[in-house]
Every structure is written in structure tokens, then in C-alpha cells.
Amino acid sequence: MPWAARFDETHAKGEGTKTKHRIGVIRMILDILTVLFFVLGFALILWLIVERRRDVLHGPFVTNRRTTRGMKQSDQYRQNAENCKQMAEAAQGAPAYNRYKRMEAAWLALAEEQDWLDGVPSRVDLPEKPVGK
């Protein structure tokens, strides 16, 4: 037996139409809230789907993504590494030089990783057979 029917039986026995009217109003409010819940839930699900699709199409994880100037992301990373190399050459003092060289190495590692994610063969030639025994 639904809870609303039990509510009707226990609270409306022997009472007048005023109580039945209140029960009807409560049911109507609950019906409105239920419909509102389902409509807003459906709208939220659709909004999440649209937002996710937008993230997938324009997010940072799209392969073969081009920068605004038409460069591949890995080429942009290599350009950043080149800038760090130039700053290292112009640096005054060992700490600044070492910092720029570490940044250059990090940008180059990012470029290699991005190429791997994009499916570009590695620039490093690996031996086909292991060396040794």
C-alpha cells in the first residue's frame, strides 16, 4: 500500500473535508515537486552531455591538436625548448644557466611525449635486437 494511501487512512478517518483538502494540496505539491525534479534532472543530464562533448572536442587531450598559428603542439614545445636554450646561453651565472637547461630538457621531453600521443614515430632510433647475450 503506498504511503500516501496509508496517510489518508490514518489521518483522514472521521475528520471533515478540511483535512481531505489539505491532503489533496499536499499530494498536488508533491506531484509538482516530482515533475520538477525529473525535468530538472533531465535538463542537468543533457547539459552535462553537451559540456562533456565540448570538453572532448576542445579540451587539452585532443591528439594532433594545432596551436593558433597552425603548429603542432609538439613543435610549440620544441620552440619553447629553443627559447630556453637561448636564455641559457645568455644567462649570467651557473644557477640561471642550469635552470634554463633543465627547462629546455623538460620541454623536449614534453615534445617527445606529445609526439608519442599523436602517433608520430620517435626521433630516437632504438636497436631492433637487444645488445649482449
N, C-alpha and C positions, 0 to 999 in steps of 0.2 A: 504494500500500500504506500503510495507516495506520501512524503512528509506533509505536503500541503493538505491532503485529504485528512490525515491524522490531526493536523492543526485545526481544520474545520470541525471535526467531530469533538475534539476535546474542548475547544473554546467557544463554539457556537451553540452548544446544547442549551436549550432553554433561554437563550438570550434573544433579543429583538433584532430587528432589521439593521439597527445601527452597527452592531458588531459584524454582521454579514457584509455590510457595506465597507467597513474598514478592511475586512479580509479581502474583499474584491479589489480594493485600492492597493493593498499590499501585493496581491498577485499581479496586478497590472504594472506596478513599479518594478517588480522582479522580472516580468516578461520584457519590459522595456530595457532594463539593465542587461538582460541576457542577450537580446538582439544587438544592443550597443557593443557588448563585449565581443560577440562574434564578428561584427562588421569591422570594429577597430583592430581586432586580431588579424583578420584577413588583409586589411589595409597595411598593417605592420609587416606581415609576411611578404606582400608584394613590394613594399618599399625596400625591405632587406634584399630581396632578389635583384631589384634594379640597382641598388647600391653595390652589391657584390659584382654584378656584371660590369659596372663602371670601373670598379677596382681591378678586375681581371683585364679589361681592355686597356686601361691607362695606368695600371699600377707599376711598381718598380721591378716586377718579376717577369715581365714580358720578354721573351727571347727575341733576338735580332732587333732590339729597340734602337732607334736612331735618336741622336740628340737633335736639338733645334736647328743645328747647322747641317744636318744630314750625315753626321759622322756616326759610326757605330760606337756603342758605349765603351767597348774595349779600346778603341782608338782615342777616345777622350781621356781614358785613364792613362794611356801611354803619353799623351800630350802633357798631362799633369806630371808624370814622371820626368819628362824632359824639362819642364819648368823647375822641378826640384833639383835636377842635375845642374842647371844653370845657376840656381841660387846657391848650391853647394860650392860651385867653382868661385862664386863671388863672395862667399862667406868669409868673415874675418874671425878667426879663432876656431879651435878644434871642436868645441861643443856645438856651435852652429853648423859646421861642416858635417859632423856626424849625424845631427838631427835631420838635415836635408837629405843625406844619403839614405838614412833609414826610411824617410818618407818616399824617396824615389823607389826603393826596393818594395815598399808596400804597394805603391801604385802599379808597379809592374806585376806584382803578384795578383792584384785585383784584375788587371787586364787579362792575364792568363786564365784566371778563374772564369771571367766573363766569356772569353772565347770558348772555354770548355762548355759552359752553359749554353752557348749559342751553337755548339756542334762544330766549331772550327777546329781542324787538326792542330795539335800542339806544334809550336815552333821548335821545340827541343826534339832532336832525333833520338829515340830510345833504341837500344840494341834489340834485335829480334830474338837472339838466344842469350841466356844468361852467361856471363863470363865466369870461368872457373871450371870446376869438375864437370 
